Structure formats: structure tokens, C-alpha cells
Amino acid sequence: MTDSLTVRDNRTGVEYEVPITDGAIRASEFGKIRTDEDEPGLAVYDPGFTNTASCRSSITYIDGDKGILEYRGYPIEQLAEQSTFLEVAYLLIHGSLPTKAEYDAWEHEITFHTFVHENIKSFMQGFRYDAHPMGMLMASVGALSTFYPDASNIADADIRNLQIVRMIAKMPTLGAWAYRHAQGKPYIYPDNDLSYTGNFLSMLFKMSETKYAGDERIVKALDTLLILHADHEQNCSANAVRSVGSSQVDPYSAVAAGVGALYGPLHGGANEAVLKMLKRIGSKENIPAFIEGVKAGDERLMGFGHRVYKNYDPRAKLIKKACDDVFEVTGVNPLLEIAQELEKIALEDEYFVKRKLYPNVDFYSGLIYEALEFPPEMFTVLFAIGRTPGWLAQWLELVQDKEQKIARPKQIYTGERRLDFVPAAQRWA
Ligand code: SDX
């Protein structure tokens, strides 16, 4: 027995040996299978890449059937319980946990890169009063590439590291300023005396007090939420960052593409959609009718289901736990009861059980964000701030991977061929 496939092309009777490596076969092997020398070889057709590996990666491991998630080999449960977001960001980017000296240098670098060019402020003030903060974030991250033209020199390790530090440091500033813009409040500058997450809360909520002091339980809960969102292997937005990054553009433009992908309601936008769904359901009594609507295909149970997890998303469990800590401070979110009843019914209902639809990371996170008085439009911005180190770790791995090349998939052409053009004058006569 060997690690290979023997593929027989019944059109020609020819057999091909296709090696199996790490549980995969190279699509290019199928390119060798052709009926005729000048015919193109076989392609593999996989809409949405449901069964296609785009890269080799050592950043994040997920076992969807067992509900396992590890960053650089460390179980998410241990990191959420014992680490901090900045330490996890270091782990994702550098591949190992920092020594004290490494952590102190990392924290210092991030702290002293939280400011953005003043022009970003006037750029942001150009948005309508009701602009969605994710649209503002996507535009602002992309705009940063024009303030740091040296970032396009992606072959230089020091330049790469400086942009990584800048983006992790500035994402909360951009996110907080998008929020303040929507609220019509003055922008708050970073406060370097505060922790990464404490400073983020200060830029969001500080008013006339000289120093903002967030409740430590809230700071800790938000820091944990950022950890839980930090990376998730080749999700839609990581794939967008890698695809755009494969053209060798600067990392700001690649991450802006990731923000755009995360914005979608099937991806990071689901946390905002969950809250709107819970509000629309309104009471436990309305849940059965809503569930019927889902089964009829008129509704989608937002916050449920996952391409990889066919078990409970481990992050959803941890977020549910963080709910208790936050609600201790803010009071229980009345929508929690509807969410818990919805989960209970869905986990017993054949429709969901058959499709292995479990709560994902977005199902409970919105309840916490709302209890922290974030408007729903800000929920995905919080997701993006958490995911920034993950996107950058994926980008860094891509640019250093000798096997990678510009992303340019094939297609199956279904259109017309060789039509003769008829000029407009004749067509309209
Ligand atoms: C994130 O990839 C990642 O890792 C993403 C993420 C990350 O950390 O980066 O984990 C973050 O994006 C979490 C997912 C957030 N999205 C939602 O909660 C939106 C609701 N969920 C879905 O739309 C859906 O489950 C996806 C998009 C998450 C996954 O979609 P797939 O893998 O393409 O599955 P599918 O749409 O083909 O669904 C398979 C079946 C279908 O039914 P049938 O056609 O077989 O009858 O399950 C049904 C779907 O209709 N289905 C749902 C459903 N999700 C799937 N039916 C009702 N409600 C749902 N939520």
C-alpha cells in the first residue's frame, strides 16, 4: 500500500499515479490528465473552496469535528484563561510565546505606535454622519498605505515588522474614531499609560474626565474576546488577505481586503446580524415561528453553522462564559434569555442536528458588545481589531512561503464563443 491514488482516465484507458502528501493531492497532478497533448489538462472545480487547501500553515489548527482550536499549538481555552491579547498577538506573529524582554519590547513598540497621522482624522470626518464603521475602517486601513509608502518593500523583514506593529497598534485607534464619528463625539487620542485594551476603551468612551478608568472586569472580558477572535486559519477574510497579498501589494491594502471580507453577514458581520435577529424575534414565544421560517428557507439562524466546526465552536462556549463576567457589571442582557432558548431548541431540532449547525463565535459575542453599550454596527469592528494579528500572521507566512505565487484560479467557461460583432448602427437600425 502506498500514499498515492491510481487514477484511471476512462476516456483514454491511461492510469496515473497521484501522490498523497499530508492528506492532500496536488491539483497540478490532475493537470497532467488529458485526452490529447494540445488539450488542457483536468482542473478541479471547488466553488467556495469547500475542499481545497490553499497553503501550508503552522499558525492555527482547527479540528471541526472535535471542536478544537489551537493558536501555534496552544489550546484556545488556556490562552483565553491565562494569556493577554497582546501576548497572543506576539505568539501568532512570531510563532512562540515571548520572553519577558521580548514581551516588554513588543508592548512598548505597540504602545508607541497607537497614534495615526492627523490627516486620518480629517479623512474620517469626510464620511456621512451615519457611515457604517466597517466601511470607515476598511477605507482607513487602506488609506494608511499612502502614509507609509515604504510598506510596499515587503521583502525587507524590518519593514514588514514595523507595518505589523503599526497595524496592531493603530486598529483600535481607527475603530474607536469610527465609533466617535458615528456618535458625533470628539476623537480621543491614545493614552500610553493604559493597557492595550484599556486604551481602546478610553478612546471609545472617555468624555470630560481627565483619565478614563474602565472597570477591570470589562477590560479583562474585552481582552478575552479579542483573544478569541485573533485567528481562525483560512477563513474568508484570511483568504482575502492572502489572495490580495499574493500580488505583493503592501500589507495595509491586503488587510483592508480582509476587513471588507469580514464585513459580510455570512462572516464577521454575523454578530451584528445575530443581535438584529434576536431583537426581531423579540420574545421566547416567537421562537417556534422563527424556527419554522428558518426551515422554510425564509430565515437564516445567524450565529449558527460553520464551514469547519461540525460541533460546538469552542469560542462560543468561552464567550458564553465571558457573558457572565460582563453581566455581573452591566446587568444581564434581556436578549440572553431568547438566545439561550433559541440555542436549546436548535440543538434538539432534527433540521439543525442533521446539518450539524451549532452556535459559532458570533452567536453570543453581540450580547456582550451590546451590554457594553456598543451599537450593533461596531460589533464587526471589534471582531476586526481582534483578527488583525491573525491576518498579519497569515500575510507574513504567505510572503515568506517560497511555494506561494499570485492567486489566479481557473474557471469553467459557460458563455458564448466566436460571435461576430454587429456595429450599433446596424443593430439599432
Ligand atoms: C465566522 O470560516 C471561519 O472560520 C469563519 C469564522 C472566523 O473565525 O473567521 O469562524 C467567523 O464567519 C462564523 C460564521 C458566522 N456566520 C453566521 O453565523 C451566518 C449563518 N451561518 C451560515 O450562513 C453558514 O453556516 C456559514 C456561512 C457559516 C457556513 O456556510 P457553508 O459551510 O457554506 O454551509 P452551507 O451554507 O452550504 O449550509 C449547509 C446547509 C444548507 O442547508 P441545505 O442546503 O443542505 O438544506 O446548512 C444550512 C444551509 O441552508 N445552513 C443553515 C445555516 N447555516 C447553514 N440553515 C439555517 N441557518 C444557518 N445559520
Residues whose N, C-alpha, C, O or C-beta is under 5 A from the ligand:
A	BS01	SDX	H232 N235 C236 P265 L266 H267 G268 A270 E299 R300 L301 M302 G303 F304 G305 H306 R307 R355 N360 D362
